[in-house]
């Protein structure tokens, strides 16, 4: 399914990139249910936002792959206009 191409500003792209960069991708390994719930809510938010545009989807996917598949770390400049 092709996502609508929104007119995203660089500020919106930077904001989403930073959210992905600062997300604890390993939150599921905690024994603390509050920390787990926070991480799960954050992941759900990122997933929902990633469905808004192809750029957000690419950032999310590349950060996930960086954390779980030993892919190169995403670079912000690759997503800016």
mmJSON file of the N, C-alpha and C atoms, coordinates in Angstrom:
{"data_MODEL":{"atom_site":{
"group_PDB":["ATOM","ATOM","ATOM","ATOM","ATOM","ATOM","ATOM","ATOM","ATOM","ATOM","ATOM","ATOM","ATOM","ATOM","ATOM","ATOM","ATOM","ATOM","ATOM","ATOM","ATOM","ATOM","ATOM","ATOM","ATOM","ATOM","ATOM","ATOM","ATOM","ATOM","ATOM","ATOM","ATOM","ATOM","ATOM","ATOM","ATOM","ATOM","ATOM","ATOM","ATOM","ATOM","ATOM","ATOM","ATOM","ATOM","ATOM","ATOM","ATOM","ATOM","ATOM","ATOM","ATOM","ATOM","ATOM","ATOM","ATOM","ATOM","ATOM","ATOM","ATOM","ATOM","ATOM","ATOM","ATOM","ATOM","ATOM","ATOM","ATOM","ATOM","ATOM","ATOM","ATOM","ATOM","ATOM","ATOM","ATOM","ATOM","ATOM","ATOM","ATOM","ATOM","ATOM","ATOM","ATOM","ATOM","ATOM","ATOM","ATOM","ATOM","ATOM","ATOM","ATOM","ATOM","ATOM","ATOM","ATOM","ATOM","ATOM","ATOM","ATOM","ATOM","ATOM","ATOM","ATOM","ATOM","ATOM","ATOM","ATOM","ATOM","ATOM","ATOM","ATOM","ATOM","ATOM","ATOM","ATOM","ATOM","ATOM","ATOM","ATOM","ATOM","ATOM","ATOM","ATOM","ATOM","ATOM","ATOM","ATOM","ATOM","ATOM","ATOM","ATOM","ATOM","ATOM","ATOM","ATOM","ATOM","ATOM","ATOM","ATOM","ATOM","ATOM","ATOM","ATOM","ATOM","ATOM","ATOM","ATOM","ATOM","ATOM","ATOM","ATOM","ATOM","ATOM","ATOM","ATOM","ATOM","ATOM","ATOM","ATOM","ATOM","ATOM","ATOM","ATOM","ATOM","ATOM","ATOM","ATOM","ATOM","ATOM","ATOM","ATOM","ATOM","ATOM","ATOM","ATOM","ATOM","ATOM","ATOM","ATOM","ATOM","ATOM","ATOM","ATOM","ATOM","ATOM","ATOM","ATOM","ATOM","ATOM","ATOM","ATOM","ATOM","ATOM","ATOM","ATOM","ATOM","ATOM","ATOM","ATOM","ATOM","ATOM","ATOM","ATOM","ATOM","ATOM","ATOM","ATOM","ATOM","ATOM","ATOM","ATOM","ATOM","ATOM","ATOM","ATOM","ATOM","ATOM","ATOM","ATOM","ATOM","ATOM","ATOM","ATOM","ATOM","ATOM","ATOM","ATOM","ATOM","ATOM","ATOM","ATOM","ATOM","ATOM","ATOM","ATOM","ATOM","ATOM","ATOM","ATOM","ATOM","ATOM"],
"id":[1,2,3,4,5,6,7,8,9,10,11,12,13,14,15,16,17,18,19,20,21,22,23,24,25,26,27,28,29,30,31,32,33,34,35,36,37,38,39,40,41,42,43,44,45,46,47,48,49,50,51,52,53,54,55,56,57,58,59,60,61,62,63,64,65,66,67,68,69,70,71,72,73,74,75,76,77,78,79,80,81,82,83,84,85,86,87,88,89,90,91,92,93,94,95,96,97,98,99,100,101,102,103,104,105,106,107,108,109,110,111,112,113,114,115,116,117,118,119,120,121,122,123,124,125,126,127,128,129,130,131,132,133,134,135,136,137,138,139,140,141,142,143,144,145,146,147,148,149,150,151,152,153,154,155,156,157,158,159,160,161,162,163,164,165,166,167,168,169,170,171,172,173,174,175,176,177,178,179,180,181,182,183,184,185,186,187,188,189,190,191,192,193,194,195,196,197,198,199,200,201,202,203,204,205,206,207,208,209,210,211,212,213,214,215,216,217,218,219,220,221,222,223,224,225,226,227,228,229,230,231,232,233,234,235,236,237,238,239,240,241,242,243],
"type_symbol":["N","C","C","N","C","C","N","C","C","N","C","C","N","C","C","N","C","C","N","C","C","N","C","C","N","C","C","N","C","C","N","C","C","N","C","C","N","C","C","N","C","C","N","C","C","N","C","C","N","C","C","N","C","C","N","C","C","N","C","C","N","C","C","N","C","C","N","C","C","N","C","C","N","C","C","N","C","C","N","C","C","N","C","C","N","C","C","N","C","C","N","C","C","N","C","C","N","C","C","N","C","C","N","C","C","N","C","C","N","C","C","N","C","C","N","C","C","N","C","C","N","C","C","N","C","C","N","C","C","N","C","C","N","C","C","N","C","C","N","C","C","N","C","C","N","C","C","N","C","C","N","C","C","N","C","C","N","C","C","N","C","C","N","C","C","N","C","C","N","C","C","N","C","C","N","C","C","N","C","C","N","C","C","N","C","C","N","C","C","N","C","C","N","C","C","N","C","C","N","C","C","N","C","C","N","C","C","N","C","C","N","C","C","N","C","C","N","C","C","N","C","C","N","C","C","N","C","C","N","C","C","N","C","C","N","C","C","N","C","C","N","C","C"],
"label_atom_id":["N","CA","C","N","CA","C","N","CA","C","N","CA","C","N","CA","C","N","CA","C","N","CA","C","N","CA","C","N","CA","C","N","CA","C","N","CA","C","N","CA","C","N","CA","C","N","CA","C","N","CA","C","N","CA","C","N","CA","C","N","CA","C","N","CA","C","N","CA","C","N","CA","C","N","CA","C","N","CA","C","N","CA","C","N","CA","C","N","CA","C","N","CA","C","N","CA","C","N","CA","C","N","CA","C","N","CA","C","N","CA","C","N","CA","C","N","CA","C","N","CA","C","N","CA","C","N","CA","C","N","CA","C","N","CA","C","N","CA","C","N","CA","C","N","CA","C","N","CA","C","N","CA","C","N","CA","C","N","CA","C","N","CA","C","N","CA","C","N","CA","C","N","CA","C","N","CA","C","N","CA","C","N","CA","C","N","CA","C","N","CA","C","N","CA","C","N","CA","C","N","CA","C","N","CA","C","N","CA","C","N","CA","C","N","CA","C","N","CA","C","N","CA","C","N","CA","C","N","CA","C","N","CA","C","N","CA","C","N","CA","C","N","CA","C","N","CA","C","N","CA","C","N","CA","C","N","CA","C","N","CA","C","N","CA","C","N","CA","C","N","CA","C","N","CA","C","N","CA","C","N","CA","C"],
"label_alt_id":[null,null,null,null,null,null,null,null,null,null,null,null,null,null,null,null,null,null,null,null,null,null,null,null,null,null,null,null,null,null,null,null,null,null,null,null,null,null,null,null,null,null,null,null,null,null,null,null,null,null,null,null,null,null,null,null,null,null,null,null,null,null,null,null,null,null,null,null,null,null,null,null,null,null,null,null,null,null,null,null,null,null,null,null,null,null,null,null,null,null,null,null,null,null,null,null,null,null,null,null,null,null,null,null,null,null,null,null,null,null,null,null,null,null,null,null,null,null,null,null,null,null,null,null,null,null,null,null,null,null,null,null,null,null,null,null,null,null,null,null,null,null,null,null,null,null,null,null,null,null,null,null,null,null,null,null,null,null,null,null,null,null,null,null,null,null,null,null,null,null,null,null,null,null,null,null,null,null,null,null,null,null,null,null,null,null,null,null,null,null,null,null,null,null,null,null,null,null,null,null,null,null,null,null,null,null,null,null,null,null,null,null,null,null,null,null,null,null,null,null,null,null,null,null,null,null,null,null,null,null,null,null,null,null,null,null,null,null,null,null,null,null,null],
"label_comp_id":["UNK","UNK","UNK","UNK","UNK","UNK","UNK","UNK","UNK","UNK","UNK","UNK","UNK","UNK","UNK","UNK","UNK","UNK","UNK","UNK","UNK","UNK","UNK","UNK","UNK","UNK","UNK","UNK","UNK","UNK","UNK","UNK","UNK","UNK","UNK","UNK","UNK","UNK","UNK","UNK","UNK","UNK","UNK","UNK","UNK","UNK","UNK","UNK","UNK","UNK","UNK","UNK","UNK","UNK","UNK","UNK","UNK","UNK","UNK","UNK","UNK","UNK","UNK","UNK","UNK","UNK","UNK","UNK","UNK","UNK","UNK","UNK","UNK","UNK","UNK","UNK","UNK","UNK","UNK","UNK","UNK","UNK","UNK","UNK","UNK","UNK","UNK","UNK","UNK","UNK","UNK","UNK","UNK","UNK","UNK","UNK","UNK","UNK","UNK","UNK","UNK","UNK","UNK","UNK","UNK","UNK","UNK","UNK","UNK","UNK","UNK","UNK","UNK","UNK","UNK","UNK","UNK","UNK","UNK","UNK","UNK","UNK","UNK","UNK","UNK","UNK","UNK","UNK","UNK","UNK","UNK","UNK","UNK","UNK","UNK","UNK","UNK","UNK","UNK","UNK","UNK","UNK","UNK","UNK","UNK","UNK","UNK","UNK","UNK","UNK","UNK","UNK","UNK","UNK","UNK","UNK","UNK","UNK","UNK","UNK","UNK","UNK","UNK","UNK","UNK","UNK","UNK","UNK","UNK","UNK","UNK","UNK","UNK","UNK","UNK","UNK","UNK","UNK","UNK","UNK","UNK","UNK","UNK","UNK","UNK","UNK","UNK","UNK","UNK","UNK","UNK","UNK","UNK","UNK","UNK","UNK","UNK","UNK","UNK","UNK","UNK","UNK","UNK","UNK","UNK","UNK","UNK","UNK","UNK","UNK","UNK","UNK","UNK","UNK","UNK","UNK","UNK","UNK","UNK","UNK","UNK","UNK","UNK","UNK","UNK","UNK","UNK","UNK","UNK","UNK","UNK","UNK","UNK","UNK","UNK","UNK","UNK","UNK","UNK","UNK","UNK","UNK","UNK"],
"label_asym_id":["A","A","A","A","A","A","A","A","A","A","A","A","A","A","A","A","A","A","A","A","A","A","A","A","A","A","A","A","A","A","A","A","A","A","A","A","A","A","A","A","A","A","A","A","A","A","A","A","A","A","A","A","A","A","A","A","A","A","A","A","A","A","A","A","A","A","A","A","A","A","A","A","A","A","A","A","A","A","A","A","A","A","A","A","A","A","A","A","A","A","A","A","A","A","A","A","A","A","A","A","A","A","A","A","A","A","A","A","A","A","A","A","A","A","A","A","A","A","A","A","A","A","A","A","A","A","A","A","A","A","A","A","A","A","A","A","A","A","A","A","A","A","A","A","A","A","A","A","A","A","A","A","A","A","A","A","A","A","A","A","A","A","A","A","A","A","A","A","A","A","A","A","A","A","A","A","A","A","A","A","A","A","A","A","A","A","A","A","A","A","A","A","A","A","A","A","A","A","A","A","A","A","A","A","A","A","A","A","A","A","A","A","A","A","A","A","A","A","A","A","A","A","A","A","A","A","A","A","A","A","A","A","A","A","A","A","A","A","A","A","A","A","A"],
"label_entity_id":["1","1","1","1","1","1","1","1","1","1","1","1","1","1","1","1","1","1","1","1","1","1","1","1","1","1","1","1","1","1","1","1","1","1","1","1","1","1","1","1","1","1","1","1","1","1","1","1","1","1","1","1","1","1","1","1","1","1","1","1","1","1","1","1","1","1","1","1","1","1","1","1","1","1","1","1","1","1","1","1","1","1","1","1","1","1","1","1","1","1","1","1","1","1","1","1","1","1","1","1","1","1","1","1","1","1","1","1","1","1","1","1","1","1","1","1","1","1","1","1","1","1","1","1","1","1","1","1","1","1","1","1","1","1","1","1","1","1","1","1","1","1","1","1","1","1","1","1","1","1","1","1","1","1","1","1","1","1","1","1","1","1","1","1","1","1","1","1","1","1","1","1","1","1","1","1","1","1","1","1","1","1","1","1","1","1","1","1","1","1","1","1","1","1","1","1","1","1","1","1","1","1","1","1","1","1","1","1","1","1","1","1","1","1","1","1","1","1","1","1","1","1","1","1","1","1","1","1","1","1","1","1","1","1","1","1","1","1","1","1","1","1","1"],
"label_seq_id":[1,1,1,2,2,2,3,3,3,4,4,4,5,5,5,6,6,6,7,7,7,8,8,8,9,9,9,10,10,10,11,11,11,12,12,12,13,13,13,14,14,14,15,15,15,16,16,16,17,17,17,18,18,18,19,19,19,20,20,20,21,21,21,22,22,22,23,23,23,24,24,24,25,25,25,26,26,26,27,27,27,28,28,28,29,29,29,30,30,30,31,31,31,32,32,32,33,33,33,34,34,34,35,35,35,36,36,36,37,37,37,38,38,38,39,39,39,40,40,40,41,41,41,42,42,42,43,43,43,44,44,44,45,45,45,46,46,46,47,47,47,48,48,48,49,49,49,50,50,50,51,51,51,52,52,52,53,53,53,54,54,54,55,55,55,56,56,56,57,57,57,58,58,58,59,59,59,60,60,60,61,61,61,62,62,62,63,63,63,64,64,64,65,65,65,66,66,66,67,67,67,68,68,68,69,69,69,70,70,70,71,71,71,72,72,72,73,73,73,74,74,74,75,75,75,76,76,76,77,77,77,78,78,78,79,79,79,80,80,80,81,81,81],
"pdbx_PDB_ins_code":[null,null,null,null,null,null,null,null,null,null,null,null,null,null,null,null,null,null,null,null,null,null,null,null,null,null,null,null,null,null,null,null,null,null,null,null,null,null,null,null,null,null,null,null,null,null,null,null,null,null,null,null,null,null,null,null,null,null,null,null,null,null,null,null,null,null,null,null,null,null,null,null,null,null,null,null,null,null,null,null,null,null,null,null,null,null,null,null,null,null,null,null,null,null,null,null,null,null,null,null,null,null,null,null,null,null,null,null,null,null,null,null,null,null,null,null,null,null,null,null,null,null,null,null,null,null,null,null,null,null,null,null,null,null,null,null,null,null,null,null,null,null,null,null,null,null,null,null,null,null,null,null,null,null,null,null,null,null,null,null,null,null,null,null,null,null,null,null,null,null,null,null,null,null,null,null,null,null,null,null,null,null,null,null,null,null,null,null,null,null,null,null,null,null,null,null,null,null,null,null,null,null,null,null,null,null,null,null,null,null,null,null,null,null,null,null,null,null,null,null,null,null,null,null,null,null,null,null,null,null,null,null,null,null,null,null,null,null,null,null,null,null,null],
"Cartn_x":[0.832,0.0,0.874,0.631,1.398,0.831,1.727,1.306,1.174,0.255,0.178,1.457,1.907,3.115,2.757,3.056,2.78,3.901,3.589,4.602,5.261,6.136,6.804,7.894,7.978,9.07,10.289,11.438,12.652,12.512,11.813,11.612,10.826,9.81,9.028,9.879,10.684,11.567,12.59,13.181,14.166,13.52,12.32,11.62,11.378,10.878,10.615,11.918,12.927,14.236,14.755,14.661,15.131,14.327,13.025,12.213,12.691,12.977,13.47,14.854,15.677,17.038,17.039,16.117,16.087,15.215,14.482,13.622,14.483,14.062,14.75,14.201,14.911,14.462,14.466,15.075,15.164,14.312,13.327,12.478,11.806,11.594,10.871,11.656,12.918,13.75,13.704,12.968,12.911,11.987,12.251,11.355,10.385,10.607,9.782,8.577,7.384,6.186,5.915,6.263,6.061,6.961,8.207,9.154,8.719,8.258,7.765,6.584,5.616,4.436,4.818,5.743,6.211,6.846,7.707,8.364,7.389,6.403,5.407,4.539,4.151,3.37,4.177,5.455,6.328,6.459,6.67,6.786,5.507,4.36,3.083,2.914,3.353,3.289,4.185,5.402,6.33,5.782,5.209,4.619,3.48,2.621,1.502,2.02,3.017,3.586,4.275,4.866,5.587,4.638,3.357,2.367,1.887,2.351,1.924,2.618,3.878,4.621,5.725,6.158,7.244,8.541,8.784,10.015,10.023,8.902,8.809,8.947,8.355,8.46,9.909,10.609,12.008,12.87,12.65,13.416,13.168,11.896,11.544,12.174,12.013,12.53,14.047,14.708,16.17,16.69,15.966,16.377,16.126,15.006,14.734,15.822,16.158,17.189,18.556,18.832,20.097,20.196,19.09,19.091,19.01,18.393,18.155,18.82,19.324,19.883,21.301,21.93,23.319,23.507,22.491,22.58,23.28,23.745,24.399,23.437,24.003,23.195,22.634,21.341,20.747,21.365,21.497,22.046,20.958,20.768,19.712,19.762,20.95,21.068,20.539,20.382,19.844,18.339,17.688,16.237,15.76,16.657,16.268,16.186,15.371,15.177,16.302],
"Cartn_y":[-1.178,0.0,1.237,2.14,3.375,4.39,4.967,5.968,7.318,8.154,9.495,10.26,11.029,11.812,13.142,13.256,14.475,15.466,16.703,17.749,17.87,16.944,16.963,18.02,18.729,19.693,18.96,19.59,19.0,18.862,19.79,19.721,18.461,18.118,16.904,15.654,15.671,14.537,14.385,15.497,15.479,14.963,15.426,15.016,13.506,12.965,11.526,10.735,11.206,10.55,10.476,11.586,11.623,10.689,10.593,9.658,8.226,7.87,6.518,6.302,7.313,7.204,7.043,7.706,7.683,6.575,5.888,4.797,3.647,3.047,1.867,0.646,0.214,-0.883,-2.226,-2.274,-3.514,-3.466,-2.591,-2.413,-3.724,-4.637,-5.874,-6.796,-6.503,-7.365,-6.96,-5.917,-5.454,-6.314,-6.315,-6.962,-5.955,-4.683,-3.609,-3.37,-3.667,-3.55,-2.115,-1.132,0.276,0.644,0.203,0.478,-0.238,-1.466,-2.22,-1.492,-1.062,-0.379,0.924,1.667,2.907,2.598,1.61,1.233,0.722,-0.05,-0.587,0.53,1.476,2.624,3.454,3.636,4.39,3.678,2.362,1.589,1.678,1.561,1.666,3.036,4.072,5.426,5.531,5.027,5.076,4.285,3.127,2.329,3.078,3.708,4.466,5.631,6.337,7.46,6.98,5.791,5.284,4.998,4.877,4.622,5.899,7.035,8.332,8.662,8.273,8.621,7.607,7.571,6.67,7.021,8.319,8.728,8.213,8.379,7.881,6.364,5.692,4.233,3.814,4.52,4.194,4.421,5.533,5.814,4.72,4.395,3.384,2.03,1.624,0.325,0.27,1.343,1.338,1.369,2.045,2.005,0.632,0.017,-1.335,-2.288,-2.195,-3.064,-2.8,-1.545,-1.199,-1.9,-1.915,-2.489,-4.009,-4.614,-6.055,-6.865,-6.2,-6.954,-6.547,-5.801,-5.404,-4.579,-3.814,-2.916,-1.629,-0.844,0.419,1.378,2.218,3.197,4.224,4.5,5.515,6.895,7.658,9.012,10.009,10.997,11.978,12.644,12.984,13.707,12.924,11.616,10.806,10.992,11.636,11.773,13.213,14.162,15.568,16.004,17.015,17.54,18.458],
"Cartn_z":[0.0,0.0,0.0,-0.927,-1.03,-0.047,0.737,1.704,1.011,1.469,0.886,1.187,0.247,0.441,1.081,2.356,3.08,2.849,3.02,2.943,4.309,4.636,5.925,5.937,7.048,7.206,7.745,7.593,8.166,9.676,10.316,11.766,12.15,11.373,11.642,11.437,10.414,10.144,11.26,11.682,12.771,14.056,14.334,15.544,15.555,14.442,14.384,14.44,13.754,13.778,15.213,15.939,17.325,18.222,17.983,18.765,18.544,17.295,17.0,17.602,17.516,18.048,19.57,20.251,21.71,22.294,21.443,21.906,22.424,23.539,24.052,23.321,22.315,21.466,22.197,23.369,24.133,25.402,25.433,26.611,27.033,26.104,26.411,27.336,27.537,28.385,29.855,30.188,31.566,32.424,33.71,34.666,35.278,34.99,35.546,34.637,35.141,34.297,33.882,34.717,34.331,33.162,33.229,32.151,30.87,31.021,29.866,29.221,30.026,29.489,28.792,29.363,28.737,27.378,27.351,26.101,25.063,25.511,24.591,24.001,24.844,24.359,23.367,23.666,22.772,21.425,21.474,20.221,19.399,20.063,19.349,18.71,19.4,18.843,17.61,17.717,16.579,15.395,15.673,14.594,13.913,14.694,14.121,13.282,13.798,13.044,11.772,11.814,10.646,9.485,9.781,8.728,8.057,8.554,8.028,6.71,6.591,5.37,5.1,3.869,3.48,4.202,4.42,5.099,6.53,7.245,8.612,8.635,7.676,7.607,7.397,6.539,6.267,7.504,8.2,9.42,10.454,10.677,11.674,11.323,10.091,9.652,9.766,9.363,9.411,10.846,11.749,13.159,13.766,13.413,13.898,13.405,12.123,11.552,12.181,12.494,13.151,14.512,15.225,16.569,16.589,15.587,15.641,14.527,13.51,12.384,12.03,12.929,12.702,11.434,11.068,9.914,10.33,9.367,9.708,10.422,11.27,11.996,11.004,11.098,10.217,10.462,9.404,9.485,9.109,9.953,9.768,8.391,7.947,6.669,5.476,5.626,4.539,4.353,5.305,5.243,5.045,5.209,5.099,3.649,3.444,2.089,1.7],
"occupancy":[1.0,1.0,1.0,1.0,1.0,1.0,1.0,1.0,1.0,1.0,1.0,1.0,1.0,1.0,1.0,1.0,1.0,1.0,1.0,1.0,1.0,1.0,1.0,1.0,1.0,1.0,1.0,1.0,1.0,1.0,1.0,1.0,1.0,1.0,1.0,1.0,1.0,1.0,1.0,1.0,1.0,1.0,1.0,1.0,1.0,1.0,1.0,1.0,1.0,1.0,1.0,1.0,1.0,1.0,1.0,1.0,1.0,1.0,1.0,1.0,1.0,1.0,1.0,1.0,1.0,1.0,1.0,1.0,1.0,1.0,1.0,1.0,1.0,1.0,1.0,1.0,1.0,1.0,1.0,1.0,1.0,1.0,1.0,1.0,1.0,1.0,1.0,1.0,1.0,1.0,1.0,1.0,1.0,1.0,1.0,1.0,1.0,1.0,1.0,1.0,1.0,1.0,1.0,1.0,1.0,1.0,1.0,1.0,1.0,1.0,1.0,1.0,1.0,1.0,1.0,1.0,1.0,1.0,1.0,1.0,1.0,1.0,1.0,1.0,1.0,1.0,1.0,1.0,1.0,1.0,1.0,1.0,1.0,1.0,1.0,1.0,1.0,1.0,1.0,1.0,1.0,1.0,1.0,1.0,1.0,1.0,1.0,1.0,1.0,1.0,1.0,1.0,1.0,1.0,1.0,1.0,1.0,1.0,1.0,1.0,1.0,1.0,1.0,1.0,1.0,1.0,1.0,1.0,1.0,1.0,1.0,1.0,1.0,1.0,1.0,1.0,1.0,1.0,1.0,1.0,1.0,1.0,1.0,1.0,1.0,1.0,1.0,1.0,1.0,1.0,1.0,1.0,1.0,1.0,1.0,1.0,1.0,1.0,1.0,1.0,1.0,1.0,1.0,1.0,1.0,1.0,1.0,1.0,1.0,1.0,1.0,1.0,1.0,1.0,1.0,1.0,1.0,1.0,1.0,1.0,1.0,1.0,1.0,1.0,1.0,1.0,1.0,1.0,1.0,1.0,1.0,1.0,1.0,1.0,1.0,1.0,1.0,1.0,1.0,1.0,1.0,1.0,1.0],
"B_iso_or_equiv":[0.0,0.0,0.0,0.0,0.0,0.0,0.0,0.0,0.0,0.0,0.0,0.0,0.0,0.0,0.0,0.0,0.0,0.0,0.0,0.0,0.0,0.0,0.0,0.0,0.0,0.0,0.0,0.0,0.0,0.0,0.0,0.0,0.0,0.0,0.0,0.0,0.0,0.0,0.0,0.0,0.0,0.0,0.0,0.0,0.0,0.0,0.0,0.0,0.0,0.0,0.0,0.0,0.0,0.0,0.0,0.0,0.0,0.0,0.0,0.0,0.0,0.0,0.0,0.0,0.0,0.0,0.0,0.0,0.0,0.0,0.0,0.0,0.0,0.0,0.0,0.0,0.0,0.0,0.0,0.0,0.0,0.0,0.0,0.0,0.0,0.0,0.0,0.0,0.0,0.0,0.0,0.0,0.0,0.0,0.0,0.0,0.0,0.0,0.0,0.0,0.0,0.0,0.0,0.0,0.0,0.0,0.0,0.0,0.0,0.0,0.0,0.0,0.0,0.0,0.0,0.0,0.0,0.0,0.0,0.0,0.0,0.0,0.0,0.0,0.0,0.0,0.0,0.0,0.0,0.0,0.0,0.0,0.0,0.0,0.0,0.0,0.0,0.0,0.0,0.0,0.0,0.0,0.0,0.0,0.0,0.0,0.0,0.0,0.0,0.0,0.0,0.0,0.0,0.0,0.0,0.0,0.0,0.0,0.0,0.0,0.0,0.0,0.0,0.0,0.0,0.0,0.0,0.0,0.0,0.0,0.0,0.0,0.0,0.0,0.0,0.0,0.0,0.0,0.0,0.0,0.0,0.0,0.0,0.0,0.0,0.0,0.0,0.0,0.0,0.0,0.0,0.0,0.0,0.0,0.0,0.0,0.0,0.0,0.0,0.0,0.0,0.0,0.0,0.0,0.0,0.0,0.0,0.0,0.0,0.0,0.0,0.0,0.0,0.0,0.0,0.0,0.0,0.0,0.0,0.0,0.0,0.0,0.0,0.0,0.0,0.0,0.0,0.0,0.0,0.0,0.0,0.0,0.0,0.0,0.0,0.0,0.0,0.0,0.0,0.0,0.0,0.0,0.0],
"pdbx_formal_charge":[null,null,null,null,null,null,null,null,null,null,null,null,null,null,null,null,null,null,null,null,null,null,null,null,null,null,null,null,null,null,null,null,null,null,null,null,null,null,null,null,null,null,null,null,null,null,null,null,null,null,null,null,null,null,null,null,null,null,null,null,null,null,null,null,null,null,null,null,null,null,null,null,null,null,null,null,null,null,null,null,null,null,null,null,null,null,null,null,null,null,null,null,null,null,null,null,null,null,null,null,null,null,null,null,null,null,null,null,null,null,null,null,null,null,null,null,null,null,null,null,null,null,null,null,null,null,null,null,null,null,null,null,null,null,null,null,null,null,null,null,null,null,null,null,null,null,null,null,null,null,null,null,null,null,null,null,null,null,null,null,null,null,null,null,null,null,null,null,null,null,null,null,null,null,null,null,null,null,null,null,null,null,null,null,null,null,null,null,null,null,null,null,null,null,null,null,null,null,null,null,null,null,null,null,null,null,null,null,null,null,null,null,null,null,null,null,null,null,null,null,null,null,null,null,null,null,null,null,null,null,null,null,null,null,null,null,null,null,null,null,null,null,null],
"auth_seq_id":[1,1,1,2,2,2,3,3,3,4,4,4,5,5,5,6,6,6,7,7,7,8,8,8,9,9,9,10,10,10,11,11,11,12,12,12,13,13,13,14,14,14,15,15,15,16,16,16,17,17,17,18,18,18,19,19,19,20,20,20,21,21,21,22,22,22,23,23,23,24,24,24,25,25,25,26,26,26,27,27,27,28,28,28,29,29,29,30,30,30,31,31,31,32,32,32,33,33,33,34,34,34,35,35,35,36,36,36,37,37,37,38,38,38,39,39,39,40,40,40,41,41,41,42,42,42,43,43,43,44,44,44,45,45,45,46,46,46,47,47,47,48,48,48,49,49,49,50,50,50,51,51,51,52,52,52,53,53,53,54,54,54,55,55,55,56,56,56,57,57,57,58,58,58,59,59,59,60,60,60,61,61,61,62,62,62,63,63,63,64,64,64,65,65,65,66,66,66,67,67,67,68,68,68,69,69,69,70,70,70,71,71,71,72,72,72,73,73,73,74,74,74,75,75,75,76,76,76,77,77,77,78,78,78,79,79,79,80,80,80,81,81,81],
"auth_comp_id":["UNK","UNK","UNK","UNK","UNK","UNK","UNK","UNK","UNK","UNK","UNK","UNK","UNK","UNK","UNK","UNK","UNK","UNK","UNK","UNK","UNK","UNK","UNK","UNK","UNK","UNK","UNK","UNK","UNK","UNK","UNK","UNK","UNK","UNK","UNK","UNK","UNK","UNK","UNK","UNK","UNK","UNK","UNK","UNK","UNK","UNK","UNK","UNK","UNK","UNK","UNK","UNK","UNK","UNK","UNK","UNK","UNK","UNK","UNK","UNK","UNK","UNK","UNK","UNK","UNK","UNK","UNK","UNK","UNK","UNK","UNK","UNK","UNK","UNK","UNK","UNK","UNK","UNK","UNK","UNK","UNK","UNK","UNK","UNK","UNK","UNK","UNK","UNK","UNK","UNK","UNK","UNK","UNK","UNK","UNK","UNK","UNK","UNK","UNK","UNK","UNK","UNK","UNK","UNK","UNK","UNK","UNK","UNK","UNK","UNK","UNK","UNK","UNK","UNK","UNK","UNK","UNK","UNK","UNK","UNK","UNK","UNK","UNK","UNK","UNK","UNK","UNK","UNK","UNK","UNK","UNK","UNK","UNK","UNK","UNK","UNK","UNK","UNK","UNK","UNK","UNK","UNK","UNK","UNK","UNK","UNK","UNK","UNK","UNK","UNK","UNK","UNK","UNK","UNK","UNK","UNK","UNK","UNK","UNK","UNK","UNK","UNK","UNK","UNK","UNK","UNK","UNK","UNK","UNK","UNK","UNK","UNK","UNK","UNK","UNK","UNK","UNK","UNK","UNK","UNK","UNK","UNK","UNK","UNK","UNK","UNK","UNK","UNK","UNK","UNK","UNK","UNK","UNK","UNK","UNK","UNK","UNK","UNK","UNK","UNK","UNK","UNK","UNK","UNK","UNK","UNK","UNK","UNK","UNK","UNK","UNK","UNK","UNK","UNK","UNK","UNK","UNK","UNK","UNK","UNK","UNK","UNK","UNK","UNK","UNK","UNK","UNK","UNK","UNK","UNK","UNK","UNK","UNK","UNK","UNK","UNK","UNK","UNK","UNK","UNK","UNK","UNK","UNK"],
"auth_asym_id":["A","A","A","A","A","A","A","A","A","A","A","A","A","A","A","A","A","A","A","A","A","A","A","A","A","A","A","A","A","A","A","A","A","A","A","A","A","A","A","A","A","A","A","A","A","A","A","A","A","A","A","A","A","A","A","A","A","A","A","A","A","A","A","A","A","A","A","A","A","A","A","A","A","A","A","A","A","A","A","A","A","A","A","A","A","A","A","A","A","A","A","A","A","A","A","A","A","A","A","A","A","A","A","A","A","A","A","A","A","A","A","A","A","A","A","A","A","A","A","A","A","A","A","A","A","A","A","A","A","A","A","A","A","A","A","A","A","A","A","A","A","A","A","A","A","A","A","A","A","A","A","A","A","A","A","A","A","A","A","A","A","A","A","A","A","A","A","A","A","A","A","A","A","A","A","A","A","A","A","A","A","A","A","A","A","A","A","A","A","A","A","A","A","A","A","A","A","A","A","A","A","A","A","A","A","A","A","A","A","A","A","A","A","A","A","A","A","A","A","A","A","A","A","A","A","A","A","A","A","A","A","A","A","A","A","A","A","A","A","A","A","A","A"],
"auth_atom_id":["N","CA","C","N","CA","C","N","CA","C","N","CA","C","N","CA","C","N","CA","C","N","CA","C","N","CA","C","N","CA","C","N","CA","C","N","CA","C","N","CA","C","N","CA","C","N","CA","C","N","CA","C","N","CA","C","N","CA","C","N","CA","C","N","CA","C","N","CA","C","N","CA","C","N","CA","C","N","CA","C","N","CA","C","N","CA","C","N","CA","C","N","CA","C","N","CA","C","N","CA","C","N","CA","C","N","CA","C","N","CA","C","N","CA","C","N","CA","C","N","CA","C","N","CA","C","N","CA","C","N","CA","C","N","CA","C","N","CA","C","N","CA","C","N","CA","C","N","CA","C","N","CA","C","N","CA","C","N","CA","C","N","CA","C","N","CA","C","N","CA","C","N","CA","C","N","CA","C","N","CA","C","N","CA","C","N","CA","C","N","CA","C","N","CA","C","N","CA","C","N","CA","C","N","CA","C","N","CA","C","N","CA","C","N","CA","C","N","CA","C","N","CA","C","N","CA","C","N","CA","C","N","CA","C","N","CA","C","N","CA","C","N","CA","C","N","CA","C","N","CA","C","N","CA","C","N","CA","C","N","CA","C","N","CA","C","N","CA","C","N","CA","C","N","CA","C","N","CA","C","N","CA","C"],
"pdbx_PDB_model_num":[1,1,1,1,1,1,1,1,1,1,1,1,1,1,1,1,1,1,1,1,1,1,1,1,1,1,1,1,1,1,1,1,1,1,1,1,1,1,1,1,1,1,1,1,1,1,1,1,1,1,1,1,1,1,1,1,1,1,1,1,1,1,1,1,1,1,1,1,1,1,1,1,1,1,1,1,1,1,1,1,1,1,1,1,1,1,1,1,1,1,1,1,1,1,1,1,1,1,1,1,1,1,1,1,1,1,1,1,1,1,1,1,1,1,1,1,1,1,1,1,1,1,1,1,1,1,1,1,1,1,1,1,1,1,1,1,1,1,1,1,1,1,1,1,1,1,1,1,1,1,1,1,1,1,1,1,1,1,1,1,1,1,1,1,1,1,1,1,1,1,1,1,1,1,1,1,1,1,1,1,1,1,1,1,1,1,1,1,1,1,1,1,1,1,1,1,1,1,1,1,1,1,1,1,1,1,1,1,1,1,1,1,1,1,1,1,1,1,1,1,1,1,1,1,1,1,1,1,1,1,1,1,1,1,1,1,1,1,1,1,1,1,1]
}}}
